[in-house]
């Protein structure tokens, strides 16, 4: 088995000990440290492009220029997280004497307004086109067809699909259970006929023979359970294949579509939030903006489409 060498933490040579500081002193989980790694990779690339070789060359102007360039690339909440991570890095640099002054104050906090984002759902006709784009005669197609139906029917998150096991499908009672949701609870759903048929087709004609109890597996070697990233990438692949344009395509596109369909069916927001496992009522309430946003687009146009 090949021994893969772990990639060094970004900026480790300029800011030694920062990763260990996050892990030991701040007590951050490895998932949080991975987010730091991703964001600091962006910052390191920017410094390389601009010819900055030492943190002694950093200034408020340099930091502001980076934020201006970075801003259009990401969603507001991602930008907020990045700015927080950068401030932690800069405070650490000052504490360790890497910089002569604390530059963390030069990195502002982006404002995230309540109900700011309009969810990126697609129409039900688009859902049908996406499902028709799946080649269901292949192992990957059978697996992905079942995954797509789970996402759009129940509004599941990518990691919730990846964690499903054989025990989560109760064939006798025709139920599907989703454990350890983001809101800290479990949800039991009635097992929809189309979803059940797709899962059965995959179990019979696609899932590898293994002692592992995970429901979905990679379609190619090495044999391993599917990852959340692969779930989201599969959605983006079929949206692209069907010619459906959507910002930041992924598993959440189908989650938003599920919620929007329930909104249009006039279910109470509390019921919808419980159905999809929202932690906060605000997460559901944002969908009530969608109709207003559509009306605003009409109002600002020339009326031809009417």
C-alpha positions as CSV (number, residue, x, y, z in Angstrom):
1,X,0.0,0.0,0.0
2,X,1.4,3.4,-1.0
3,X,2.4,5.6,1.9
4,X,0.9,9.0,1.0
5,X,2.8,11.9,2.5
6,X,0.6,14.5,4.3
7,X,0.6,17.9,2.6
8,X,2.1,20.6,5.0
9,X,-0.2,23.1,6.5
10,X,-0.5,26.3,4.4
11,X,2.1,29.0,5.4
12,X,3.7,26.6,7.8
13,X,7.2,28.0,7.0
14,X,6.1,31.6,7.6
15,X,3.8,30.8,10.6
16,X,5.3,27.7,12.3
17,X,3.1,26.1,14.9
18,X,-0.2,27.6,13.8
19,X,-1.9,24.2,13.1
20,X,-0.9,22.9,16.5
21,X,-2.2,26.1,18.1
22,X,-5.6,25.5,16.5
23,X,-5.6,21.9,17.6
24,X,-4.1,22.1,21.1
25,X,-4.8,25.6,22.4
26,X,-8.1,26.4,20.6
27,X,-9.3,22.8,20.7
28,X,-10.7,22.9,17.2
29,X,-12.1,19.8,15.6
30,X,-10.3,18.4,12.6
31,X,-13.2,19.4,10.3
32,X,-12.7,23.0,11.5
33,X,-8.9,22.8,10.9
34,X,-9.6,21.5,7.4
35,X,-11.6,24.7,6.7
36,X,-8.7,26.8,7.9
37,X,-6.4,24.8,5.6
38,X,-8.7,25.5,2.6
39,X,-8.9,29.2,3.3
40,X,-5.3,29.7,4.1
41,X,-4.4,28.0,0.8
42,X,-6.2,30.8,-0.9
43,X,-4.3,33.4,1.1
44,X,-1.0,31.7,0.5
45,X,-1.6,31.7,-3.3
46,X,-2.5,35.4,-3.2
47,X,0.8,36.2,-1.4
48,X,2.8,34.2,-3.9
49,X,1.1,35.9,-6.9
50,X,1.8,39.4,-5.5
51,X,5.4,38.6,-4.6
52,X,5.0,38.9,-0.9
53,X,7.6,36.5,0.7
54,X,7.5,37.6,4.3
55,X,4.7,38.4,6.8
56,X,6.7,41.5,7.6
57,X,5.5,42.9,4.3
58,X,1.9,42.6,5.2
59,X,-0.1,45.8,5.7
60,X,-3.8,46.8,5.9
61,X,-3.7,47.8,2.2
62,X,-2.4,44.3,1.2
63,X,-5.1,42.6,3.3
64,X,-7.8,44.8,1.9
65,X,-6.7,44.1,-1.7
66,X,-6.9,40.4,-1.0
67,X,-10.4,40.6,0.5
68,X,-11.6,42.6,-2.5
69,X,-10.3,40.0,-4.9
70,X,-11.6,37.1,-2.9
71,X,-15.1,38.5,-2.3
72,X,-16.8,37.8,-5.7
73,X,-15.6,34.1,-5.6
74,X,-17.6,32.9,-2.6
75,X,-21.0,33.2,-0.8
76,X,-21.3,35.7,2.0
77,X,-21.2,33.1,4.8
78,X,-18.0,31.5,3.3
79,X,-16.5,35.0,3.2
80,X,-17.4,35.6,6.8
81,X,-15.8,32.3,7.9
82,X,-12.6,33.2,5.9
83,X,-12.3,36.6,7.5
84,X,-12.6,35.1,11.0
85,X,-9.9,32.5,10.1
86,X,-7.6,35.2,8.8
87,X,-8.0,37.3,11.9
88,X,-7.1,34.3,14.1
89,X,-4.0,33.8,12.0
90,X,-3.0,37.5,12.3
91,X,-3.5,37.6,16.0
92,X,-1.3,34.5,16.4
93,X,1.4,36.1,14.2
94,X,1.5,39.2,16.5
95,X,1.6,37.0,19.7
96,X,4.5,35.0,18.3
97,X,6.4,38.1,17.2
98,X,6.1,37.2,13.5
99,X,4.6,40.6,12.8
100,X,5.4,43.8,14.7
101,X,1.8,44.9,15.1
102,X,-1.7,43.2,15.3
103,X,-3.1,43.4,11.8
104,X,-6.3,41.5,12.7
105,X,-8.2,44.8,13.0
106,X,-7.6,45.4,9.3
107,X,-9.8,42.5,8.3
108,X,-13.4,43.6,8.6
109,X,-16.4,41.4,9.4
110,X,-18.7,41.0,6.4
111,X,-22.4,41.7,7.3
112,X,-24.7,38.8,6.9
113,X,-28.3,40.0,7.0
114,X,-31.2,38.0,8.2
115,X,-33.0,36.2,5.4
116,X,-30.3,37.6,3.0
117,X,-30.0,34.6,0.7
118,X,-32.6,33.4,-1.8
119,X,-32.3,29.6,-2.0
120,X,-31.1,28.1,-5.3
121,X,-33.9,25.7,-6.1
122,X,-34.9,24.4,-9.5
123,X,-38.3,23.7,-11.0
124,X,-40.0,20.2,-10.9
125,X,-39.6,20.0,-14.7
126,X,-35.9,20.5,-14.2
127,X,-35.9,17.7,-11.7
128,X,-37.5,15.4,-14.3
129,X,-34.9,16.4,-16.9
130,X,-32.1,15.7,-14.4
131,X,-33.4,12.3,-13.6
132,X,-33.8,11.5,-17.2
133,X,-30.1,12.3,-17.7
134,X,-29.1,9.4,-15.5
135,X,-27.9,6.2,-17.3
136,X,-29.7,3.7,-15.2
137,X,-28.2,0.6,-16.9
138,X,-24.9,1.2,-15.3
139,X,-23.9,0.6,-11.6
140,X,-23.1,4.3,-11.1
141,X,-26.4,5.3,-12.7
142,X,-28.5,3.0,-10.5
143,X,-26.7,4.3,-7.4
144,X,-27.0,7.9,-8.4
145,X,-30.6,7.6,-9.4
146,X,-31.5,6.4,-5.9
147,X,-29.3,9.2,-4.3
148,X,-31.0,11.9,-6.4
149,X,-34.5,10.7,-5.4
150,X,-33.5,10.6,-1.7
151,X,-32.2,14.2,-1.9
152,X,-35.1,15.7,-3.7
153,X,-37.8,13.7,-2.0
154,X,-36.7,14.2,1.6
155,X,-34.5,17.2,1.4
156,X,-31.5,15.3,2.8
157,X,-28.0,16.7,3.1
158,X,-25.1,15.1,1.3
159,X,-23.6,13.7,4.6
160,X,-26.9,12.3,5.6
161,X,-27.1,10.3,2.4
162,X,-23.5,9.2,2.7
163,X,-24.1,7.9,6.3
164,X,-27.2,5.8,5.4
165,X,-26.9,2.1,6.3
166,X,-28.9,-0.9,5.4
167,X,-30.5,-0.8,8.8
168,X,-31.9,2.7,8.1
169,X,-34.3,1.3,5.5
170,X,-37.2,-0.5,7.3
171,X,-38.7,-2.6,4.5
172,X,-41.3,-4.2,6.8
173,X,-42.8,-0.9,8.0
174,X,-41.9,1.0,4.7
175,X,-39.9,3.6,6.6
176,X,-36.6,5.4,6.2
177,X,-34.8,6.8,9.2
178,X,-32.1,9.5,9.2
179,X,-30.0,9.6,12.3
180,X,-27.8,12.3,13.9
181,X,-29.1,15.2,11.9
182,X,-27.7,18.7,12.1
183,X,-30.5,19.8,14.4
184,X,-29.4,17.0,16.8
185,X,-32.4,14.6,16.3
186,X,-33.4,11.7,14.1
187,X,-36.2,11.8,11.5
188,X,-38.3,8.9,10.3
189,X,-39.9,9.2,6.8
190,X,-42.5,7.0,5.0
191,X,-40.5,5.2,2.3
192,X,-41.8,6.6,-1.1
193,X,-42.5,3.9,-3.7
194,X,-40.2,5.5,-6.3
195,X,-37.4,5.8,-3.8
196,X,-37.9,2.2,-2.6
197,X,-37.8,0.8,-6.2
198,X,-34.6,2.8,-7.0
199,X,-32.8,1.5,-3.8
200,X,-33.9,-2.1,-4.5
201,X,-32.6,-1.8,-8.1
202,X,-29.2,-0.6,-6.7
203,X,-29.1,-3.3,-4.0
204,X,-29.8,-6.1,-6.5
205,X,-27.7,-4.8,-9.5
206,X,-25.1,-2.4,-8.2
207,X,-24.1,-2.5,-4.6
208,X,-20.9,-4.6,-4.0
209,X,-21.0,-7.7,-1.8
210,X,-19.5,-6.5,1.4
211,X,-19.7,-6.8,5.2
212,X,-19.8,-3.0,5.4
213,X,-23.4,-1.9,6.3
214,X,-23.3,1.5,4.5
215,X,-26.0,1.7,1.8
216,X,-24.0,3.5,-1.0
217,X,-20.5,2.7,-2.3
218,X,-18.1,4.1,-4.8
219,X,-18.7,2.8,-8.3
220,X,-15.0,2.3,-8.9
221,X,-12.1,0.7,-6.9
222,X,-11.1,1.0,-4.2
223,X,-14.3,-0.3,-2.7
224,X,-15.4,2.2,0.0
225,X,-18.6,4.0,1.1
226,X,-19.5,7.1,-0.9
227,X,-18.4,10.4,0.6
228,X,-20.5,13.5,1.1
229,X,-18.4,15.3,-1.5
230,X,-19.1,12.6,-4.1
231,X,-22.8,12.9,-3.4
232,X,-22.7,16.6,-4.1
233,X,-20.5,16.2,-7.1
234,X,-22.9,13.7,-8.6
235,X,-25.8,16.2,-8.4
236,X,-23.7,18.9,-10.1
237,X,-22.7,16.4,-12.8
238,X,-26.3,15.5,-13.7
239,X,-27.5,19.1,-13.5
240,X,-24.7,20.0,-16.0
241,X,-25.6,17.0,-18.2
242,X,-29.2,18.1,-18.3
243,X,-28.2,21.6,-19.2
244,X,-29.7,23.1,-16.0
245,X,-27.9,26.3,-14.9
246,X,-27.8,27.0,-11.2
247,X,-25.3,28.9,-9.0
248,X,-23.1,26.6,-6.9
249,X,-24.7,23.4,-8.1
250,X,-24.7,20.5,-5.6
251,X,-26.8,18.5,-3.2
252,X,-28.2,21.6,-1.6
253,X,-29.8,22.5,-4.9
254,X,-32.1,19.5,-4.5
255,X,-32.6,20.2,-0.8
256,X,-33.8,23.7,-1.6
257,X,-36.0,22.3,-4.3
258,X,-37.7,19.9,-1.9
259,X,-38.3,22.8,0.6
260,X,-39.6,25.1,-2.1
261,X,-42.1,22.5,-3.3
262,X,-43.4,22.1,0.3
263,X,-43.7,25.9,0.5
264,X,-45.7,26.0,-2.7
265,X,-48.0,23.3,-1.3
266,X,-48.6,25.6,1.6
267,X,-47.3,23.4,4.4
268,X,-46.6,25.4,7.7
269,X,-43.0,26.5,8.0
270,X,-42.6,24.6,11.3
271,X,-43.7,21.4,9.6
272,X,-41.3,21.9,6.7
273,X,-38.4,22.7,9.1
274,X,-39.0,19.5,11.0
275,X,-39.3,17.6,7.7
276,X,-35.9,18.6,6.4
277,X,-34.1,18.9,9.8
278,X,-33.6,22.6,10.1
279,X,-31.9,23.7,13.3
280,X,-33.6,27.2,13.3
281,X,-37.0,28.5,12.0
282,X,-34.9,31.2,10.2
283,X,-33.5,28.6,7.9
284,X,-37.0,27.8,6.7
285,X,-38.3,31.3,6.7
286,X,-35.8,32.4,4.0
287,X,-37.8,30.4,1.5
288,X,-40.8,32.6,1.9
289,X,-38.7,35.3,0.1
290,X,-38.6,33.4,-3.2
291,X,-42.0,34.5,-4.5
292,X,-41.2,38.1,-3.6
293,X,-37.8,37.9,-5.4
294,X,-39.6,36.6,-8.5
295,X,-42.1,39.4,-8.4
296,X,-39.3,41.9,-8.1
297,X,-37.7,40.5,-11.2
298,X,-41.0,41.0,-13.1
299,X,-41.4,44.5,-11.7
300,X,-37.9,45.6,-12.9
301,X,-38.4,44.2,-16.4
302,X,-40.2,45.7,-19.3
303,X,-43.3,43.5,-19.0
304,X,-42.7,41.6,-22.3
305,X,-42.6,38.2,-20.5
306,X,-46.1,38.8,-19.1
